[in-house]
Structures are given as structure tokens and as C-alpha cells.
Amino acid sequence: MRVFVDDGNRHLKASGYGALSRAILLSLKRHTNLELQVKSRKARWDEGISNKDELMGVPESDSPLQCDVALRVGTPEGSNNLGIPTVVYTQNALGDLKPEWIESLRSADSIIVPGAFDEKIFKRYFNNVYICHQYVDPNVFKPYLKYRNEGKDDFTFLFVGSYSYRKGVDLLFPAFKGAFSAGEKVHLRLHCFSGLEKDGVSHLLSESRQLPSNIEVSAFSGTTSPPWMCRMYNRADCVVSLSRGEGWCMPLHEGLLCGKPVVAPASTAMAESLPRTGVYRVQATETEVAGIQSEFGYNMKNHYGFAGNTFWEPDVHDAARALRGVFDDYSKKSKPCHKGRDYIVKKYTLSSMADKIYDVLQRVLNN
């Protein structure tokens, strides 16, 4: 079977979809007998991409019609018909799909999503929806105790993601303020791929200035290579997210693989993909996107605030409790984190990823 992979050159990039696309290509290359072709590379490789030489071994093409089936990896919009049976791997993590996404995805013969949460949403509109987990490389992301000495002496929480309302970064400030009293020195490190431009910087400055002096906030804007991200995780003590919705949330898996406990909402894919060990769950409530009142959430409301669409709002007080729990008994709570790593290593493998995607490709071709 010849497979044309169109990921919009994402596998060249140090991003979430980039990591997903690389994992898909590597899983199919290593664990199937498929003949792979990738859409011609018209972008530059980001520095530090793992397995670049192996990925370069997948031939390029601009002729999907020479293949038997196409696999598109990317966001729900833009699922154009390539003239051959097409499978789309995508995700959403909200309570409904935008009407234009639904129309765009009608050109796909099957859809693959990361978990049961997205499967339920997509199945409202499509019959052929399947689940295939995502993957984080445990050979790249693993514990390095020596790197902790490069970080702050104070107890450090790390957030990784865009500086945005959807990622819940605005909730971190009141949660930390509620969790830590004067004299308890903690450090919140924000590692943001995007969002710290213009209004984002203003929001960060405004919110951080309202925090008590015992809570230090630092921020990084931009992307770094996977090995450097591993180093960032190892410099911290705990990885935290108060995201309002995730299709998978790779940073939380990366943190656990590096041996760090995680604070995360018990909602969307985070509720199903994370192990119990090493994870401190925060309660979240389903909320209408159209009801967003925060000025910081205007963009999300503008883009996703159609009738009936929802997100999951983490409880700030419960988040403060979880942060406090990790801080108060860290020596005890961090010890079982190796079990969280073991869970991810065993459950989310490249071979099982290949099996699931191969099965969907075969179904499409046989129909």
C-alpha cells in the first residue's frame, strides 16, 4: 500500500502537531511495510529535531494520485479532497465542532482522533471515527537529575503552552496567589510557544505585578528543540496546566516522562490519557464559550463562541489545593513518578500507534 502523507510540512517543526506528525511517520516507517511518501518539504527544519535523518529517508512527492490512500495530519479545517481515499488525523478538545470544520471534513473517508473525548464529539457528525493515541519519545524525555541544579533554588512549577485563555494561563495567577502565603518562596516558569506578543505581554505584566513578592514569575517566548525542552522540564519540580481543553496535551506527558509530578484538570483528554500516579487532578466545569466575560478570552469567544459550544473551566480553588499538595509533601509525592513514566512508556508506543493507523488505512482502502 502506498500512502501519501500531507502534514503541511509540520514534521519539520518543533510544535505539538510537528511532534505528532513525526511520530506517525516513524511509527509507520518502522512498524509497517507501507510505502510512504510525504508532501514535498518546502520549509526549513527547526533545529534539534530528533530522528531527522530517518525522517529525511521518507521520499517527497507532489503527486498523491500515484498513491493508494492519503493521510492528512493537521487541524480540522482545510481537509481538501486529494483525489484518492483520505484519512484525517486531527483533534478539537471543545464541546462541539465549528460548522466550517464539519463541511471541510466531509471530504475525508475516515477521521482519527487522539482519544474518547474527541471521538464522542466527532461521531455526532461522522460515522468513520477512530482513536489512535499520540506519542512522546521516552528516549528524548527522561529524568536528568543534574539539570535540576541549573534551575532556580526555589520550588519551581513549569507551564508549557501558548499564553492564551484556552490554555488557562490566566488561571495560574489566582491559583498561585491562593496556594502560597507570604514567606513561601515559589517560582512559576512560563514556557510559551506563542501569545506573548502585544496584549499577551501586557496581561503577563499586569497579573504578575499583583502577585505577592514570594511568588516569582519568569517567562520564555518561542520554541526550542525537544532535547532542550527535556532540559527545561528537568530544571523544574512540577509541571502544571490549567487548560480549558486538550486533545492530548503532550507537555504533561513529557513532564511525566521526565519524572515530574503533574497538576492538570480532570477534563477532556487530560482525564483519560494521564495515569493516576503522579498526577494531581483539578476539577473543571463545562461552560459556554459564548458566555466568556473576560477581556483576555475575547479571541476564544470570537473564534469558538457559536451556539452550544463549550469548554471546561478549571476550579481555581481546587487548583490551589493541588498546587499546595505537591509543595507540602514533595519528597513523598514525587517518588512514585517513575510509575507514571512506566505507564506512558508501556501504553503509548510507536508500534501500537502504527497498528491503529494501519488498521484505519486498510479499512478505507477496502471500502
N, C-alpha and C positions, 0 to 999 in steps of 0.2 A: 504494500500500500504506500502510495506517495502522498505526503502531507505538506501542504503549503501553509507555513506559519506566518501570520501577519500580526505583529505586535506593535506596529508603528515605531520600530527601532527601540522599543523600551528596554530590551535586554542589554543595550549599551549603557544604560543609565543606573545610577545609584539611587533608586527610588523604590517604593513599595511594589508598584507594578513591574518595575525592572527586575527586582528580585524574584517575583512570581514568574515572569517570562523566562528568566534564566533557569529556574528550577524545572519548568515544564520542558524546555529544550533538552536539558541534561537528563531528565528522567526518561524521556522518550528515546534519546540517543543511546543511553547506557542500558536500558532495560527492555527495549523492544527491537524488532527487526524492521521498523518503519524506515522508509526513505524520506528524510526531512529536507525541505527547502525553506529558507527564511527569506522574507521580503528584503530586497536589496538594502544594504546598510548605507543610509545617506546622512548619518550623523556621526559624531566623534564619540569614541569610548570615553566614559568617565574614568578617572584614574583609580587604580586599586581594585578593579573588578576581578573577582575570583573566577578561575576556570576560563579566562579569556581565550587562551589558545585552543582549548577544546571547543568552545563556542564558535570560534572562527572556522573550525572544521566543518560546520554546517553550511552547505553551499547556498549562495544567494540566487534569487530569481525574481523576475518581474512578470512571470507567466504562470499564474495559478491554473490556467486551463490545461497545463501539462501534468497536473496532479489529479489525484482521485478525490481528495477532500481538503477543505481549508479549516484551519484552526485560528480564530482571531482572539487575541488577548488584549483586553482593554476595558475602558468604561462603557456603559450601556449604549451611549449614543454613537452614531456613525457606523452601524453594523451593515454596511453596504453589501449587496449581493456580488460575489466574486465569480459567478457563473458556474460554480461547482458546489456540491453539498458542503454546508458550512456549519461549524460548531463555534460558539462564542463562549469564552471563559470570562466572566465578569462578576461584579458584586454591587451591592446597593447599601444595605445596613440602615435603611429607613423603613417606615411602616407602609410605604406604597411606592409605585414607580411613576415617574413623570410620563404624561401621555405621549410626548415625543419619543421617549425611550421605547415605549411599548410598540409604537409604529416602526421604529428603526429595527427593533429586534425581531419583527415578523419575518424578516428576510433570512433569519437563522433557522436551520433544521433542528438544532438542539442547543441547549444552554447549560453550561456548567457553572456552578456557584460554589463558594468555599464551605458552606455549612447549612444546617437545617433551618436556621432563621431566614436566610435569603431564599432557600428553596420554597418555603411556605409563601413568601411574597410573590415570587416569580410564577409559581404554579396557579396563581389567580388568573393569569393571562396566557400561559403557555403549557402545553402538555408534556413536552420532552425536556424536563429539567432534571439535572443530575448533580450529585455532590462529589467534589474532589477537594480534599484539604489542601492547604498551602504548605510551604516548606521553608524552614530556616536551616542553614548548613551548620551542624554541630561541630564541624572541623574548623569553622571560622569563629563561631561564637561559643566560647567556653571560658571557664574561670581562669583568671591570671591574678593571683593574689598580689604579685609585685606591683601591678598597676594601681592598686588602691592607694599606695603611697604618693602617687602623682596627683591625687585629688585633694580636696580640702580636708583639714583635720576635723572639721565639724561633720556631724551626721549629714549625709548628702542624699537627697531624693533627686532622681533624674526623670524628667519628662521628655519624650521624643515624639515629635509630630509637628504638624503645622500650627502656627499661632492663630487659632481660629475658634469661633464659637462652637462649631461642630465637634472639634476635638476637646471641648470643655476646658480650655486653658484658663478661661475667666473664673472657673470654679475653684481653681487651685488656690487662689489668694485668700478667699474667705475660709477655705478648709484649713489652710496652714495657720491662719490667724486664730481660728477656733481650737486648733490642736495644741499649740505651743505657747506657753506663758513666758513672761519676761525671765531672762536668765538661762533659758534652754536654747542653746545655740544650734541652729539647723541651717542647712544650705539647700535651696531649691535651684537646680540647674535645668534651664530650658534649652533643649537642643532642637531648634525649629528649622525645618526644611524650607518653609515659606511662611508668609504672614507678617514678618517683622519689617514691613515696609510702611511708611507713611503713618496711617492710623494705628497700625499694629504697634509701632514703637511708642506712640503717644499713649496707647492703652497700657502697655507694659510699664512705662514710667509712672503713670498715674496710680496704677494698682500697687506697684512695689513701694511707692512712697508712703502709702497708707499702712504698710505692714510695720509691726514693731521692730526695733533695731536688732533683736535677737534672730530674726529671720533674714538671711542674706539671699538675694536673688541674683543669678547671673544668667546670661543668655548667649546663644550662638545662633547665627542665621546662615543657612546654606546647607549643602550636602557634603558628606565625607565618605570615604571608601568603607566597605564592610569591615576590614581589619581595624580601621581607626574607630569605627563605631563600637566594635568589641572592646577596644581600649577605654572608650567613654563609659560603657556600662560597668566595666571593672573598676573605674575610679569612683563609682557611686556605691551607696549601701542598699538602696531600694529603688525600684522603677515604679513610677506612678502614672496612671492615666485616669482622667475623669471624662472620657469621651462620651458623647451623646449617641454614638452608634458606630459600630465597626463591622466590616465584612469578615475580618480576621484579626487584625492588629498585630502585625509582625513584631513591633518593638517589644511587646510584652513577652512574646516567645523568645526573642533574642535576649532579653534580660534574664529570663529563667534559665536559658542555656548557659549564661554567664554566672549562674549560681546566685542570683539576686532575688529576694522576695519581691512580690508584685502587689500593688494596690490597684484594683480595677473594678469597674461596675459589673454587677451581676445581670447583664443585659446583652442583647444582640449576640453576635458570635463570640463575644468575650465570655459569656455564660457557659457556652458549650465546648469551646476549644481549649480552655485552660484547665490544668489539673487542680485538684483540691489542695494538694500540698504546696506550700509556699505562696499561696495566693490569698489576699485579704479582700473580700468582696464587699462592694458598696451597693446598697440598694438604689434602684432607679425606677422612675415612674413614667409611663407612657404619656406623652404631652403633644398637643397640636403644634405643628410648625407655624401655622398661621397666627398662633397666639403669642409668639415671641414679642416681648416688650423691650428687651434690652437693645440699646443702640448698637452694641457690639455684635448682636445677632442679626442685624439688618440684612446682610448679604445672604445668610442662610434662609431667612424668611422670604427674601426676594426671589431666590432661585428654587426653593423647595416648598414654599408655603401654599401649595394648592390644596383644595378641599380634601380633607380626610388624611392627609399625610401627617406622620408623627415621628417623633424621636423619643429617646429615653433620657430623662433628666436625672442625673445622679443626685442623691441627697447629700448636701454639704455637711450636715451634722454627722451623718454616718461616715462620710469620708474622713472627717476629723477624727472620729473614733478609730478608724482603720489606720490612719497615719500614726496616731498615738500608740496603737497596739504594737506596731512594728518598732517604733522608737523605744518603748518602755522595756521590751524584753527581746532585744535584737539578738543577743548571743544565743538564746534558746530558739527563737523563731527562724533564724537564718540557717540553722543546722540541717533541717530537713529539705533544704532547697535542692540538694542533689537528686532527691526523688522527683522533683518537678522536672529537672533536666532529663532524668531517665525516662519519664513519662513521654516527653516530647520526642526524644530520640527514637523510642520504640514505636510510637503511634504514628508519627508523621514522617514517613520515609520517602525517598525518591522512588523506590520500587513500587510501593503501594500507590503513589501518585501516578506512575506510568500505567499501572494496571487499570486504574479507574478511567483515565483519559483514553487509553486504548480501547476499552470496552465501549465508550460512547462513540468513538470514531467508527468502530465496527458496526454498531447499531445504525448509524446514519448511512453508511455505505450499503448495508444490507437492505435498507428500506428503499 
